[in-house]
Amino acid sequence: MTTSKWKLNGEWGEIKYPVKTSFGFQVGAGIMAGDFFSFGVHFYGLGKAKFTEKYKDSLGNHYTDDTDNTRYSQSLIMLRLGFHF
């Protein structure tokens, strides 16, 4: 999620989470099973992201919350089945 909007008691606001990412990578290996099929395992390291909260209220005032610059890391492990023709 990169944007959150709400309306409460006739007032509205939104929070934007601009994402800043870093370097990512992929490693993997697989085997051929006959002439047409392959099986593999791949790891995707998608890097670290940083959120900075920015608020905007119904009067158009902008606020930035720099007290909690949350960083998180994402990674995936993929099992792949391939068909080669």
KOLVEX-778951 format. One record per atom (N, C-alpha, C): residue in three letters; chain; atom name; x, y, z. Coordinates in nm, 2 decimals. Example, Ala and Ser with C-alpha at 12.3 -4.5 7.8 and 13.67 -1.06 7.14 Angstrom:
ALA, A, N, 1.32, -0.57, 0.78
ALA, A, CA, 1.23, -0.45, 0.78
ALA, A, C, 1.32, -0.33, 0.78
SER, A, N, 1.28, -0.22, 0.71
SER, A, CA, 1.37, -0.11, 0.71
SER, A, C, 1.29, 0.00, 0.79
% end
This chain:
MET, A, N, 0.08, -0.12, 0.00
MET, A, CA, 0.00, 0.00, 0.00
MET, A, C, 0.09, 0.12, 0.00
THR, A, N, 0.06, 0.22, -0.09
THR, A, CA, 0.14, 0.34, -0.09
THR, A, C, 0.06, 0.46, -0.06
THR, A, N, -0.07, 0.45, -0.05
THR, A, CA, -0.16, 0.57, -0.01
THR, A, C, -0.28, 0.52, 0.07
SER, A, N, -0.31, 0.59, 0.17
SER, A, CA, -0.42, 0.56, 0.26
SER, A, C, -0.51, 0.69, 0.27
LYS, A, N, -0.64, 0.68, 0.24
LYS, A, CA, -0.73, 0.80, 0.25
LYS, A, C, -0.84, 0.76, 0.34
TRP, A, N, -0.89, 0.87, 0.41
TRP, A, CA, -1.00, 0.85, 0.50
TRP, A, C, -1.09, 0.97, 0.51
LYS, A, N, -1.21, 0.95, 0.56
LYS, A, CA, -1.30, 1.07, 0.58
LYS, A, C, -1.37, 1.04, 0.72
LEU, A, N, -1.36, 1.14, 0.81
LEU, A, CA, -1.42, 1.13, 0.94
LEU, A, C, -1.48, 1.26, 0.98
ASN, A, N, -1.61, 1.26, 1.02
ASN, A, CA, -1.68, 1.38, 1.06
ASN, A, C, -1.67, 1.49, 0.96
GLY, A, N, -1.68, 1.47, 0.84
GLY, A, CA, -1.67, 1.57, 0.73
GLY, A, C, -1.53, 1.62, 0.70
GLU, A, N, -1.43, 1.57, 0.77
GLU, A, CA, -1.29, 1.60, 0.74
GLU, A, C, -1.23, 1.48, 0.66
TRP, A, N, -1.14, 1.51, 0.57
TRP, A, CA, -1.07, 1.40, 0.51
TRP, A, C, -0.92, 1.42, 0.51
GLY, A, N, -0.85, 1.32, 0.49
GLY, A, CA, -0.71, 1.33, 0.49
GLY, A, C, -0.65, 1.21, 0.41
GLU, A, N, -0.52, 1.21, 0.39
GLU, A, CA, -0.45, 1.10, 0.33
GLU, A, C, -0.31, 1.09, 0.38
ILE, A, N, -0.26, 0.97, 0.38
ILE, A, CA, -0.12, 0.94, 0.42
ILE, A, C, -0.06, 0.88, 0.29
LYS, A, N, 0.05, 0.93, 0.25
LYS, A, CA, 0.13, 0.88, 0.14
LYS, A, C, 0.26, 0.81, 0.19
TYR, A, N, 0.29, 0.70, 0.15
TYR, A, CA, 0.41, 0.63, 0.19
TYR, A, C, 0.50, 0.61, 0.07
PRO, A, N, 0.59, 0.72, 0.04
PRO, A, CA, 0.68, 0.70, -0.07
PRO, A, C, 0.78, 0.59, -0.04
VAL, A, N, 0.80, 0.50, -0.13
VAL, A, CA, 0.89, 0.39, -0.10
VAL, A, C, 1.02, 0.42, -0.17
LYS, A, N, 1.13, 0.40, -0.09
LYS, A, CA, 1.27, 0.41, -0.15
LYS, A, C, 1.33, 0.27, -0.14
THR, A, N, 1.37, 0.21, -0.25
THR, A, CA, 1.42, 0.08, -0.25
THR, A, C, 1.57, 0.08, -0.27
SER, A, N, 1.63, -0.04, -0.25
SER, A, CA, 1.77, -0.06, -0.27
SER, A, C, 1.80, -0.17, -0.36
PHE, A, N, 1.92, -0.22, -0.37
PHE, A, CA, 1.97, -0.32, -0.46
PHE, A, C, 1.90, -0.45, -0.43
GLY, A, N, 1.86, -0.52, -0.54
GLY, A, CA, 1.80, -0.66, -0.53
GLY, A, C, 1.88, -0.76, -0.61
PHE, A, N, 1.85, -0.89, -0.59
PHE, A, CA, 1.93, -0.99, -0.66
PHE, A, C, 1.84, -1.12, -0.67
GLN, A, N, 1.89, -1.21, -0.76
GLN, A, CA, 1.82, -1.34, -0.78
GLN, A, C, 1.93, -1.44, -0.79
VAL, A, N, 1.91, -1.56, -0.73
VAL, A, CA, 2.00, -1.67, -0.75
VAL, A, C, 1.91, -1.79, -0.76
GLY, A, N, 1.95, -1.89, -0.83
GLY, A, CA, 1.87, -2.01, -0.85
GLY, A, C, 1.94, -2.12, -0.92
ALA, A, N, 1.88, -2.24, -0.91
ALA, A, CA, 1.94, -2.36, -0.97
ALA, A, C, 1.82, -2.45, -1.02
GLY, A, N, 1.85, -2.53, -1.12
GLY, A, CA, 1.74, -2.62, -1.16
GLY, A, C, 1.80, -2.74, -1.23
ILE, A, N, 1.71, -2.83, -1.26
ILE, A, CA, 1.75, -2.96, -1.32
ILE, A, C, 1.66, -2.98, -1.44
MET, A, N, 1.71, -3.05, -1.54
MET, A, CA, 1.63, -3.09, -1.65
MET, A, C, 1.57, -3.23, -1.62
ALA, A, N, 1.45, -3.25, -1.65
ALA, A, CA, 1.38, -3.38, -1.63
ALA, A, C, 1.33, -3.43, -1.77
GLY, A, N, 1.42, -3.50, -1.84
GLY, A, CA, 1.39, -3.53, -1.98
GLY, A, C, 1.42, -3.42, -2.08
ASP, A, N, 1.36, -3.42, -2.19
ASP, A, CA, 1.39, -3.32, -2.29
ASP, A, C, 1.30, -3.20, -2.28
PHE, A, N, 1.19, -3.20, -2.21
PHE, A, CA, 1.09, -3.09, -2.22
PHE, A, C, 1.07, -3.02, -2.08
PHE, A, N, 1.10, -3.09, -1.97
PHE, A, CA, 1.06, -3.03, -1.84
PHE, A, C, 1.18, -2.99, -1.76
SER, A, N, 1.17, -2.89, -1.68
SER, A, CA, 1.28, -2.85, -1.59
SER, A, C, 1.21, -2.81, -1.45
PHE, A, N, 1.29, -2.83, -1.35
PHE, A, CA, 1.24, -2.79, -1.21
PHE, A, C, 1.35, -2.71, -1.15
GLY, A, N, 1.31, -2.60, -1.08
GLY, A, CA, 1.41, -2.51, -1.03
GLY, A, C, 1.37, -2.45, -0.90
VAL, A, N, 1.46, -2.40, -0.82
VAL, A, CA, 1.44, -2.33, -0.70
VAL, A, C, 1.52, -2.20, -0.72
HIS, A, N, 1.45, -2.08, -0.69
HIS, A, CA, 1.51, -1.95, -0.71
HIS, A, C, 1.48, -1.87, -0.59
PHE, A, N, 1.58, -1.79, -0.55
PHE, A, CA, 1.57, -1.70, -0.43
PHE, A, C, 1.58, -1.55, -0.49
TYR, A, N, 1.48, -1.47, -0.46
TYR, A, CA, 1.48, -1.33, -0.49
TYR, A, C, 1.49, -1.25, -0.37
GLY, A, N, 1.60, -1.17, -0.36
GLY, A, CA, 1.62, -1.08, -0.25
GLY, A, C, 1.59, -0.94, -0.31
LEU, A, N, 1.47, -0.88, -0.27
LEU, A, CA, 1.42, -0.76, -0.33
LEU, A, C, 1.47, -0.64, -0.27
GLY, A, N, 1.56, -0.65, -0.17
GLY, A, CA, 1.62, -0.53, -0.11
GLY, A, C, 1.54, -0.47, 0.00
LYS, A, N, 1.59, -0.36, 0.06
LYS, A, CA, 1.52, -0.30, 0.17
LYS, A, C, 1.45, -0.17, 0.12
ALA, A, N, 1.33, -0.15, 0.18
ALA, A, CA, 1.25, -0.03, 0.14
ALA, A, C, 1.23, 0.06, 0.27
LYS, A, N, 1.21, 0.18, 0.25
LYS, A, CA, 1.20, 0.28, 0.36
LYS, A, C, 1.07, 0.36, 0.33
PHE, A, N, 0.98, 0.37, 0.43
PHE, A, CA, 0.86, 0.45, 0.43
PHE, A, C, 0.88, 0.58, 0.50
THR, A, N, 0.83, 0.69, 0.45
THR, A, CA, 0.82, 0.81, 0.52
THR, A, C, 0.68, 0.86, 0.50
GLU, A, N, 0.61, 0.88, 0.62
GLU, A, CA, 0.47, 0.92, 0.62
GLU, A, C, 0.45, 1.07, 0.59
LYS, A, N, 0.36, 1.10, 0.49
LYS, A, CA, 0.33, 1.23, 0.46
LYS, A, C, 0.18, 1.25, 0.47
TYR, A, N, 0.13, 1.35, 0.55
TYR, A, CA, -0.01, 1.37, 0.57
TYR, A, C, -0.06, 1.49, 0.49
LYS, A, N, -0.19, 1.49, 0.45
LYS, A, CA, -0.25, 1.61, 0.40
LYS, A, C, -0.39, 1.61, 0.45
ASP, A, N, -0.43, 1.72, 0.51
ASP, A, CA, -0.57, 1.73, 0.57
ASP, A, C, -0.66, 1.80, 0.47
SER, A, N, -0.79, 1.82, 0.51
SER, A, CA, -0.89, 1.88, 0.42
SER, A, C, -0.86, 2.03, 0.39
LEU, A, N, -0.78, 2.09, 0.47
LEU, A, CA, -0.75, 2.23, 0.45
LEU, A, C, -0.63, 2.25, 0.36
GLY, A, N, -0.57, 2.14, 0.31
GLY, A, CA, -0.45, 2.14, 0.23
GLY, A, C, -0.32, 2.15, 0.30
ASN, A, N, -0.32, 2.14, 0.43
ASN, A, CA, -0.20, 2.15, 0.51
ASN, A, C, -0.12, 2.02, 0.49
HIS, A, N, 0.01, 2.02, 0.48
HIS, A, CA, 0.09, 1.90, 0.46
HIS, A, C, 0.17, 1.88, 0.59
TYR, A, N, 0.19, 1.76, 0.63
TYR, A, CA, 0.27, 1.72, 0.74
TYR, A, C, 0.36, 1.60, 0.70
THR, A, N, 0.47, 1.59, 0.76
THR, A, CA, 0.56, 1.48, 0.74
THR, A, C, 0.60, 1.43, 0.88
ASP, A, N, 0.59, 1.30, 0.89
ASP, A, CA, 0.63, 1.23, 1.01
ASP, A, C, 0.77, 1.16, 0.99
ASP, A, N, 0.87, 1.22, 1.04
ASP, A, CA, 1.01, 1.17, 1.02
ASP, A, C, 1.05, 1.09, 1.14
THR, A, N, 0.97, 1.07, 1.24
THR, A, CA, 1.01, 1.01, 1.36
THR, A, C, 1.02, 0.86, 1.35
ASP, A, N, 0.95, 0.80, 1.26
ASP, A, CA, 0.95, 0.65, 1.24
ASP, A, C, 0.97, 0.62, 1.09
ASN, A, N, 1.10, 0.62, 1.05
ASN, A, CA, 1.14, 0.58, 0.92
ASN, A, C, 1.15, 0.43, 0.91
THR, A, N, 1.04, 0.36, 0.89
THR, A, CA, 1.04, 0.22, 0.90
THR, A, C, 1.11, 0.16, 0.77
ARG, A, N, 1.20, 0.07, 0.80
ARG, A, CA, 1.27, -0.01, 0.69
ARG, A, C, 1.23, -0.15, 0.70
TYR, A, N, 1.21, -0.21, 0.59
TYR, A, CA, 1.18, -0.36, 0.58
TYR, A, C, 1.25, -0.42, 0.47
SER, A, N, 1.26, -0.55, 0.48
SER, A, CA, 1.33, -0.63, 0.37
SER, A, C, 1.23, -0.73, 0.32
GLN, A, N, 1.23, -0.75, 0.19
GLN, A, CA, 1.15, -0.85, 0.13
GLN, A, C, 1.23, -0.95, 0.05
SER, A, N, 1.19, -1.08, 0.06
SER, A, CA, 1.26, -1.18, -0.02
SER, A, C, 1.15, -1.29, -0.05
LEU, A, N, 1.18, -1.36, -0.16
LEU, A, CA, 1.09, -1.47, -0.20
LEU, A, C, 1.17, -1.59, -0.24
ILE, A, N, 1.11, -1.71, -0.21
ILE, A, CA, 1.16, -1.83, -0.26
ILE, A, C, 1.06, -1.89, -0.36
MET, A, N, 1.10, -1.91, -0.48
MET, A, CA, 1.01, -1.96, -0.59
MET, A, C, 1.05, -2.10, -0.63
LEU, A, N, 0.95, -2.19, -0.65
LEU, A, CA, 0.96, -2.32, -0.71
LEU, A, C, 0.91, -2.31, -0.85
ARG, A, N, 0.99, -2.34, -0.94
ARG, A, CA, 0.96, -2.32, -1.08
ARG, A, C, 0.95, -2.46, -1.16
LEU, A, N, 0.85, -2.47, -1.24
LEU, A, CA, 0.84, -2.58, -1.33
LEU, A, C, 0.84, -2.52, -1.47
GLY, A, N, 0.93, -2.57, -1.55
GLY, A, CA, 0.94, -2.52, -1.69
GLY, A, C, 0.91, -2.62, -1.79
PHE, A, N, 0.85, -2.58, -1.91
PHE, A, CA, 0.83, -2.66, -2.02
PHE, A, C, 0.90, -2.60, -2.14
HIS, A, N, 0.99, -2.68, -2.20
HIS, A, CA, 1.08, -2.63, -2.31
HIS, A, C, 1.03, -2.69, -2.44
PHE, A, N, 1.00, -2.61, -2.54
PHE, A, CA, 0.96, -2.66, -2.67
PHE, A, C, 1.04, -2.61, -2.78
% end
